């Protein structure tokens, strides 16, 4: 029987090409290759660039396809697969967020991109913050979606205890259909009725490179004493799901407070950790408004910088 996700992938690729983006394999260094979805014609000096960095489950296009379709006409959109996701892999032993950010930066440079806004979700958000810190000349602004700048031991411990999982691998690298379903339940405001067949197909295709991904998760958590919130030179826009079970609103508000006037914060109602997938139209409206504020254009007559977004 045909895997439903494998069946959908060529349809998605065709839709992305119609939207004006195509996959490009970039050799970052010997033994390290990253897949980037990039504008068919690059660089496009008439469009501001937006880079989307995906979460730990799925790859770039699975995570961001609805945003690409909404933005590709106005913006030059780039969507990399982070290492060990989608079409990207490395023989290098490094598993840190720093290395992911370094490889993304080199890939974007190879594509001729000089400046961009980076939109990151969850794990991809942590890579986005690291990219902003290490390459301020590249990153004009950061949109952190359902994420934190870094996963410290204290944040990690509190989240895992609240969720009832001993490790991040137990949550994010399930080895059973029930485990896949539980993972999506944790990530959702309200998981819709989905046939078990879809979860079975997801288990088959979404969790390759298990050893390497477990190492990514292990390297993700750092001691509290090793982290000081950087003094970002960029404006930071925090977007969260009002019912995010992983990085809850209180945690995001605390980050906003520490960032001060450099940050804005918006919450999407009836959305969990997967806000961009659960409520794509509301999320896209929010993102368009943020991008308009970054690039100095009026968007939909709404200039709010902080608040709660419903229907």
C-alpha positions as CSV (number, residue, x, y, z in Angstrom):
1,X,0.0,0.0,0.0
2,X,1.3,3.4,-1.0
3,X,2.6,5.6,1.9
4,X,0.3,8.7,2.0
5,X,3.2,11.1,2.8
6,X,5.3,9.8,0.0
7,X,2.3,10.2,-2.3
8,X,1.9,13.8,-1.2
9,X,5.5,14.9,-1.5
10,X,5.6,15.1,-5.4
11,X,2.4,17.2,-5.3
12,X,4.0,19.5,-2.8
13,X,7.1,19.8,-4.9
14,X,5.1,20.7,-7.9
15,X,3.2,23.4,-6.0
16,X,6.4,24.9,-4.7
17,X,7.9,25.1,-8.2
18,X,4.7,26.9,-9.4
19,X,5.2,29.3,-6.5
20,X,8.7,30.1,-7.9
21,X,11.0,28.0,-5.6
22,X,13.0,24.9,-6.4
23,X,15.4,22.6,-4.5
24,X,19.1,23.2,-4.7
25,X,21.9,21.0,-3.3
26,X,24.7,23.0,-1.7
27,X,28.0,21.5,-0.7
28,X,28.8,23.4,2.5
29,X,32.1,21.7,2.9
30,X,33.4,18.3,1.9
31,X,31.1,15.7,3.4
32,X,28.4,18.2,4.3
33,X,25.5,18.8,1.8
34,X,22.4,20.9,2.5
35,X,19.2,21.1,0.5
36,X,17.8,24.6,0.1
37,X,14.5,25.5,-1.5
38,X,15.3,28.8,-3.1
39,X,13.9,31.2,-5.7
40,X,14.2,30.0,-9.2
41,X,16.0,33.2,-10.1
42,X,18.5,34.2,-7.4
43,X,19.3,36.6,-6.1
44,X,16.3,38.8,-6.8
45,X,17.3,42.3,-5.8
46,X,13.7,43.5,-6.1
47,X,12.5,41.3,-3.3
48,X,13.4,41.3,0.4
49,X,14.5,37.8,1.5
50,X,12.9,35.6,4.2
51,X,14.6,32.4,5.4
52,X,12.4,29.8,7.1
53,X,14.0,27.3,9.6
54,X,12.0,24.3,10.5
55,X,11.2,22.5,13.8
56,X,12.6,19.2,14.8
57,X,9.8,17.1,13.3
58,X,9.6,17.1,9.5
59,X,11.7,19.1,7.1
60,X,11.7,22.6,5.7
61,X,8.8,22.3,3.2
62,X,6.6,20.0,5.4
63,X,6.8,22.7,8.1
64,X,6.6,25.9,6.0
65,X,4.8,25.0,2.7
66,X,1.7,27.1,3.6
67,X,3.9,30.1,4.4
68,X,5.9,29.8,1.2
69,X,2.7,29.8,-0.9
70,X,1.5,32.9,0.9
71,X,4.7,34.9,0.7
72,X,6.7,33.8,-2.4
73,X,5.1,36.3,-4.7
74,X,6.2,39.3,-2.6
75,X,9.4,38.0,-0.9
76,X,12.4,36.0,-2.0
77,X,11.8,32.8,0.1
78,X,14.5,30.4,1.2
79,X,13.8,27.1,3.1
80,X,16.8,24.9,4.0
81,X,16.6,21.4,5.4
82,X,18.7,21.5,8.5
83,X,21.3,18.8,8.9
84,X,19.8,15.2,9.2
85,X,16.4,16.4,7.9
86,X,15.0,16.2,4.4
87,X,17.9,16.3,1.9
88,X,20.6,17.5,4.2
89,X,23.4,15.4,6.0
90,X,27.0,15.6,7.1
91,X,29.9,13.3,7.9
92,X,31.0,15.9,10.5
93,X,30.7,14.9,14.1
94,X,29.5,18.3,15.3
95,X,25.8,18.3,16.4
96,X,25.5,21.8,18.0
97,X,23.1,24.6,17.1
98,X,26.2,26.6,16.3
99,X,27.2,24.2,13.6
100,X,23.7,24.2,12.1
101,X,23.7,28.0,12.0
102,X,27.2,28.1,10.5
103,X,26.1,25.7,7.7
104,X,22.9,27.7,7.0
105,X,25.0,30.9,6.7
106,X,27.4,29.3,4.3
107,X,24.6,27.8,2.2
108,X,22.9,31.2,1.9
109,X,26.2,32.8,1.0
110,X,26.6,30.3,-1.8
111,X,23.1,31.2,-3.0
112,X,24.2,34.9,-3.1
113,X,22.1,36.1,-0.2
114,X,23.5,39.0,1.7
115,X,20.7,40.0,4.1
116,X,17.4,38.4,5.3
117,X,14.8,38.1,8.0
118,X,15.0,34.6,9.6
119,X,11.8,32.9,10.7
120,X,12.4,29.9,12.9
121,X,10.1,27.5,14.6
122,X,11.0,25.6,17.8
123,X,14.4,24.0,17.1
124,X,14.7,26.1,14.0
125,X,14.1,29.2,16.1
126,X,17.1,28.3,18.3
127,X,19.2,28.1,15.1
128,X,17.7,31.4,14.0
129,X,18.7,33.1,17.2
130,X,22.2,31.7,16.9
131,X,22.4,32.9,13.3
132,X,21.4,36.4,14.4
133,X,24.1,36.4,17.2
134,X,26.9,35.1,15.0
135,X,26.1,36.8,11.7
136,X,24.5,40.1,12.5
137,X,25.4,41.4,9.0
138,X,23.3,38.7,7.5
139,X,20.2,38.7,9.7
140,X,18.1,41.9,9.6
141,X,15.5,40.6,12.1
142,X,14.3,37.4,13.8
143,X,10.8,36.0,14.0
144,X,10.9,33.3,16.7
145,X,7.8,31.1,16.5
146,X,7.0,28.9,19.5
147,X,10.7,28.9,20.5
148,X,13.3,30.1,22.9
149,X,16.7,31.5,22.2
150,X,18.4,28.5,23.8
151,X,17.3,25.4,25.6
152,X,18.9,25.6,29.0
153,X,18.9,22.7,31.5
154,X,16.4,24.5,33.7
155,X,14.0,25.2,30.9
156,X,14.5,21.6,29.6
157,X,13.8,20.0,33.0
158,X,10.7,22.1,33.6
159,X,9.2,21.3,30.2
160,X,9.9,17.6,30.3
161,X,8.6,17.2,33.8
162,X,5.4,19.0,32.9
163,X,5.0,16.9,29.7
164,X,5.8,13.7,31.4
165,X,8.7,12.6,29.2
166,X,12.2,11.6,30.6
167,X,14.1,12.9,27.6
168,X,13.4,14.9,24.4
169,X,14.2,11.8,22.3
170,X,11.3,10.0,24.0
171,X,9.0,12.8,22.8
172,X,10.5,13.7,19.4
173,X,11.8,10.4,18.2
174,X,8.9,8.0,18.7
175,X,9.2,4.4,17.7
176,X,5.5,3.4,17.6
177,X,2.3,4.7,16.1
178,X,1.0,5.6,19.6
179,X,4.2,7.6,20.2
180,X,3.8,9.5,16.9
181,X,0.2,10.3,17.8
182,X,1.2,11.4,21.3
183,X,3.9,13.7,19.9
184,X,1.3,15.5,17.7
185,X,-1.2,15.7,20.6
186,X,1.5,17.4,22.7
187,X,2.3,19.8,19.9
188,X,-1.4,20.7,19.1
189,X,-4.1,22.9,20.6
190,X,-6.6,20.2,19.6
191,X,-5.5,17.3,17.4
192,X,-8.1,16.7,14.7
193,X,-9.4,13.2,13.9
194,X,-6.6,11.6,11.8
195,X,-6.6,8.0,10.7
196,X,-4.0,5.8,12.3
197,X,-2.8,5.0,8.8
198,X,-1.4,8.5,8.6
199,X,0.5,8.1,11.8
200,X,1.9,4.8,10.6
201,X,3.0,6.4,7.3
202,X,4.7,9.2,9.3
203,X,6.5,6.7,11.5
204,X,7.9,5.1,8.3
205,X,9.2,8.2,6.6
206,X,9.8,11.0,9.2
207,X,12.3,9.5,11.6
208,X,15.4,8.6,9.7
209,X,18.9,9.4,11.0
210,X,17.7,8.4,14.5
211,X,21.2,8.2,16.0
212,X,22.2,11.6,14.6
213,X,19.0,13.2,15.7
214,X,19.3,11.9,19.2
215,X,22.8,13.4,19.3
216,X,21.3,16.7,18.1
217,X,18.8,16.7,21.0
218,X,21.5,15.8,23.5
219,X,23.7,18.7,22.3
220,X,20.8,21.1,22.3
221,X,20.5,21.4,26.1
222,X,23.2,23.5,27.7
223,X,24.0,24.3,31.4
224,X,22.3,27.4,32.7
225,X,25.7,28.9,33.7
226,X,26.9,28.7,30.1
227,X,24.2,31.0,28.7
228,X,23.8,34.7,28.9
229,X,21.1,36.2,26.7
230,X,23.0,38.0,23.9
231,X,22.5,41.7,23.2
232,X,21.0,41.2,19.8
233,X,21.5,44.0,17.4
234,X,18.3,43.0,15.5
235,X,14.7,43.5,16.3
236,X,13.2,40.2,17.6
237,X,9.5,39.3,17.0
238,X,8.2,36.5,19.2
239,X,5.1,34.6,18.1
240,X,3.6,31.9,20.2
241,X,0.6,29.6,20.4
242,X,-1.7,30.6,23.3
243,X,-1.9,26.9,24.2
244,X,1.7,25.8,23.5
245,X,2.3,22.8,25.8
246,X,6.1,22.9,25.3
247,X,7.2,26.6,25.4
248,X,4.2,28.1,27.1
249,X,3.1,31.8,27.1
250,X,4.6,32.5,30.5
251,X,8.1,31.4,29.3
252,X,7.8,33.5,26.1
253,X,6.7,36.5,28.2
254,X,9.7,36.1,30.4
255,X,12.0,36.1,27.3
256,X,10.2,39.2,25.9
257,X,10.8,41.0,29.3
258,X,14.5,40.2,29.2
259,X,14.8,41.4,25.6
260,X,12.9,44.6,26.5
261,X,12.2,47.2,23.8
262,X,14.0,45.1,21.2
263,X,11.2,42.5,21.1
264,X,7.6,42.3,20.2
265,X,5.3,39.5,21.2
266,X,2.1,38.1,19.7
267,X,0.0,35.1,20.8
268,X,-2.2,33.1,18.4
269,X,-5.4,31.9,20.1
270,X,-6.5,28.2,19.7
271,X,-3.0,27.2,18.6
272,X,-0.4,25.1,20.2
273,X,3.3,24.5,19.4
274,X,2.5,23.9,15.8
275,X,0.8,27.3,15.3
276,X,1.9,27.8,11.7
277,X,0.2,24.5,10.7
278,X,-2.8,24.6,13.0
279,X,-3.9,28.2,12.2
280,X,-2.0,29.0,9.0
281,X,-4.2,31.9,7.8
282,X,-4.0,33.6,11.2
283,X,-0.3,33.0,11.4
284,X,0.3,34.2,7.9
285,X,-1.6,37.4,8.6
286,X,0.6,37.9,11.7
287,X,3.8,37.2,9.8
288,X,2.9,39.5,6.9
289,X,2.3,42.3,9.3
290,X,5.7,41.7,11.0
291,X,7.5,41.6,7.7
292,X,5.8,44.8,6.7
293,X,7.0,46.5,9.9
294,X,10.5,45.3,9.2
295,X,10.6,46.4,5.6
296,X,8.7,49.7,6.1
297,X,5.5,49.0,4.3
298,X,1.9,49.1,5.5
299,X,0.2,45.8,5.8
300,X,-3.6,45.3,6.1
301,X,-3.9,48.5,8.1
302,X,-2.7,46.9,11.3
303,X,0.4,48.2,13.1
304,X,0.0,46.2,16.4
305,X,3.4,45.2,17.9
306,X,2.0,43.1,20.7
307,X,-1.2,41.3,21.5
308,X,-3.5,38.3,21.1
309,X,-4.6,37.2,17.7
310,X,-7.9,35.3,17.1
311,X,-10.0,34.8,14.0
